[in-house]
């Protein structure tokens, strides 16, 4: 083994990510949403008319995964898609009233988790954590180039 388990920060990051995803799943489930669906509705609330590709980037998923999420949301009447007025191959996506209601219900519960996380840290520590996580992401990207 090239590195002992107790020195691998990736395991700690993964544990935190899994705890967050499990908590968010429990939070948004009563609103009838999955975490990817919630993230999509959340991003759409601030970006009406966004394309599927841009939405995928905003939600940190592949365009293929976003296509599936959008299809499910559209079938449930939570989003509507229409051709862009100038770019025929681009579909604009918007929340419907039902989508806004589902987002509101899910977000009321999801924000409890976000507040709990934020409450563990001072303002300075939250900023430091963001900087440290960004450095982790940068180190991962650089290491990936070396593979």
N, C-alpha and C positions, 0 to 999 in steps of 0.2 A: 504494500500500500504506500502510495506516494505522500500521504498526508493523514495524520490521525483524525478520527471523527470529531474529537473535541476541539480541533482547530478549524473545522470547516464551517465558515459562517453561512454558507449556502443552506445548511440544514436549519439554522435559526431563522433565516429569511423564509424558507419554505414552510416552517411551522407557523410563523406569523401569517403568511398568506393563506394557509389552509384554515386557520382559525377565523380569519376575516371572511373568507368565502363561505364557510359553514354558518357563521353568524348572519351574514347578509342573506343567504338562502332562507334561513329561518325567518328573517325579518320581512322579506318580500313575498314569501309564499302565500300568506293570507290575502294578498292583493291579486293572486293568481299569476304571479310573474316568476321568472327565473332571474338569476343575477345578470346574465347577458341581456335579457329583455329589459330589465330595470335600467341597466347602464345605457342601453339604446334610447329608451324613453327620456332618460335624464339628459343625454347629449342632445336629443332632438328639441327639448324644451328651450335650450339656449341657441339652437341653430336650425330654425325652421327652414325647410327647403333644401337642406344639405343632401348631397348625393350619397348613395350607398357606399361608394369607395371612401369618401371623406369620413363618413360615419364609422366605417371599419377602422380607419386610422385613429379616430377619436376614442374608440372603445378598445383599442389595442387587440383587435382580432383580425383574422384574414378576411378578405372580401367574400370568400366562399362561405365562411361561418356567418358573416353579416347577412348574406343573401337568405340563409335559412331563418335567421332571427326575424328579419323583415317580413318574410313570407308568412311566418306564424303570427306576427303582430298584425299584419294586414288582414289575414283571414279572420282574426278575432275582432277586427274593427277598431284597433287601437292606433293604427297609423293609416294614412292614405298616401298613395304615390301617384304622381302625375308627371307627364313629360315636361322637361324644362322648355321654356318658351323659345330659346335660341339653339339649344343643343339637343337635337332629337334623340340621341342615344343615352341621354342622362335623365334619370328619373329623380324628381325632387320628392322628398319625404317630409311629411308633416304629422304632428300629433292630431288625433281627433279629440272630441270632447271626452269620449270614453277613455282614450289614452291618457289625457290629462288627469282624469279621475283616478285611473289605476296608478299613475305615477305619484299623485298626491298621497294616496293610501300607502303605497310602498315606501315613499320617502319619509313619511311620518315615523315609520318604524326603523328604517335604515339610519336615519340621522341619530337615533339613540346610540347606535354603535359608534358612529363617527364622533359623537360628543364624549363617549366613554374613552375612546382612544386619545382624543385631544386633552381630556381631563387628567390624563396620566403625566402630562408634560407641561412645563412652563412654555410661554411664547417663544423664548429663546431656544429651549430644547426642541420644540416642534420645528423651528427653522433649521436647527442643527441636524435633526433627523432627516429632513428633506435634502439637505446638502450631502449628508452621508449616503443616503439611498441613491442620489444622483451619481455620486462617485462610484458606488457599487455597480450601477448600470453601465457607467463608462468603462470600468475595469472589465466587466463581462464582455462588453462589445470589443474591447481591445484584445482580450484573450481569445475570443472567437475568431478574430482575424488570423491568429497564429496557429489555429488548428489545421 
